[in-house]
Amino acid sequence: MRERVRVPELLGARARGDNNVEDRFLTQLQLRNGVYKMTERHRFDDTLDATVSHANRIGAHRVLDVACSSGISTLELATALGTREVHGTDLTIEATYLERDGLGWLVDADDRVLQVDHPQWAMTWSPGKRELATHPGRVAHSLLLRALRRGLRSFARTQVSLISSEVAAASVEIHEEDAFEPTVKGPFELVRVANFMNIFYFSRRELLALRDAVVSRLADGGVLFVVRTHHDRSNHGSYFERRGSRMVELDRVGAGSEVRELITR
Ligand SMILES: C[S@@+](CC[C@H](N)C(=O)[O-])C[C@H]1O[C@@H](n2cnc3c(N)ncnc32)[C@H](O)[C@@H]1O
């Protein structure tokens, strides 16, 4: 298992323009709702031609990438689409780093710990079997550090953007938003939902609520692309068209979307 990136290492790498460390940090980060920030460059390269061709067919002007993580694949989508208005949204795009005596706590907007940093290592808020098997001492120590934070009053505070530095410098607009309660106004002619509406992450009821929230921002005649990347890096997704209150599957990538029955019901 690769060592987790400590926040001071992330900030140092950003100052040097080292994207690899930033990529690794964001990939390892897990939000408190259990969803990983996990993303990767070139993840959707094999789907871009089909996505661009749908966008051209319907003359899409406004494009939305829901749950876009660091925004790196949103930037790749925007580059492939050319001159269109591209927005990305994600639940958490800013975190705060609390530091004291060489120890650090990365917390979300609700002050919940995402990562604990010790001078030599970092630990996620949700250590699993792998961490317990390889570093049981660190797991115990990190739990103690989480408890210790509650008793401490003063920290040095640093804002930590969870958006890739490359995206921050580009024309793509990234907004903080809960996909269950959207605030970025539609309509959008093209919406992509990648590695988010997964059966593994949400209950059927939650997936249906997400479907309704996503469709409510899709223009009539607009296209929704729901896709999931498997461990072997292959993409499986479906393109759907909104026809009034109905969603119709148009075509598929790989085996199609695992939630297509929920989208078209
Ligand atoms: C596995 S990543 C997928 C990132 C990117 N779409 C991709 O495929 O590379 C899932 C993303 O969903 C975001 N997320 C989790 N819960 C969310 C919510 N309720 N609303 C919006 N985004 C959410 C996470 O912050 C994370 O960036």
PDBQT file of the ligand as one rigid body, heavy atoms in Angstrom, charges set to zero:
ROOT
HETATM    1  C1  LIG A 301     -15.270   8.444  -7.101  1.00  0.00    +0.000 C 
HETATM    2  S1  LIG A 301     -15.302  10.197  -7.256  1.00  0.00    +0.000 S 
HETATM    3  C2  LIG A 301     -15.648  10.395  -8.983  1.00  0.00    +0.000 C 
HETATM    4  C3  LIG A 301     -14.938  11.571  -9.551  1.00  0.00    +0.000 C 
HETATM    5  C4  LIG A 301     -15.022  11.766 -11.081  1.00  0.00    +0.000 C 
HETATM    6  N1  LIG A 301     -16.388  11.969 -11.505  1.00  0.00    +0.000 N 
HETATM    7  C5  LIG A 301     -14.413  10.609 -11.797  1.00  0.00    +0.000 C 
HETATM    8  O1  LIG A 301     -15.143   9.739 -12.260  1.00  0.00    +0.000 OA
HETATM    9  O2  LIG A 301     -13.174  10.544 -11.882  1.00  0.00    +0.000 OA
HETATM   10  C6  LIG A 301     -16.852  10.575  -6.466  1.00  0.00    +0.000 C 
HETATM   11  C7  LIG A 301     -17.022  12.063  -6.163  1.00  0.00    +0.000 C 
HETATM   12  O3  LIG A 301     -18.328  12.258  -5.630  1.00  0.00    +0.000 OA
HETATM   13  C8  LIG A 301     -18.270  13.354  -4.721  1.00  0.00    +0.000 C 
HETATM   14  N2  LIG A 301     -19.463  13.335  -3.882  1.00  0.00    +0.000 N 
HETATM   15  C9  LIG A 301     -19.744  12.514  -2.848  1.00  0.00    +0.000 A 
HETATM   16  N3  LIG A 301     -20.966  12.767  -2.358  1.00  0.00    +0.000 NA
HETATM   17  C10 LIG A 301     -21.478  13.794  -3.103  1.00  0.00    +0.000 A 
HETATM   18  C11 LIG A 301     -22.713  14.522  -3.084  1.00  0.00    +0.000 A 
HETATM   19  N4  LIG A 301     -23.680  14.220  -2.207  1.00  0.00    +0.000 N 
HETATM   20  N5  LIG A 301     -22.889  15.500  -3.988  1.00  0.00    +0.000 NA
HETATM   21  C12 LIG A 301     -21.927  15.815  -4.890  1.00  0.00    +0.000 A 
HETATM   22  N6  LIG A 301     -20.729  15.153  -4.951  1.00  0.00    +0.000 NA
HETATM   23  C13 LIG A 301     -20.521  14.160  -4.074  1.00  0.00    +0.000 A 
HETATM   24  C14 LIG A 301     -16.964  13.101  -3.989  1.00  0.00    +0.000 C 
HETATM   25  O4  LIG A 301     -16.480  14.284  -3.366  1.00  0.00    +0.000 OA
HETATM   26  C15 LIG A 301     -16.052  12.618  -5.117  1.00  0.00    +0.000 C 
HETATM   27  O5  LIG A 301     -15.335  13.687  -5.642  1.00  0.00    +0.000 OA
ENDROOT
TORSDOF 0
